[in-house]
């Protein structure tokens, strides 16, 4: 989510809302277990004119204090914030900016590899689900 705004509560809420369907799909895949595989999380990226903020969204199993009922709850954690623009760039931060951009590149590559892993896994699961459903459901006769 990148709308040129600061990373506010409203932006965080919109980001969480955007990843909710993917997290729900992960829970449908693994939710009957009390623990999830370590790759069951989704990245969120917010780009403002100055910073790129990287978040992780993940489900966690908790017991609600007020009711004592266990359930899955979603969490959002800011894992990094990178300076992507400084105009004009002060002389003393050129090296820092270069290092920051290198770290950003590594982070974005990590996000890409994670997206590929989740995409492959979800696609494989959907194909298995399609085969299972079409074997047991009568096709309508039009």
Order of alpha helices (4+ residues) and beta strands (2+ residues): alpha-beta-beta-beta-alpha
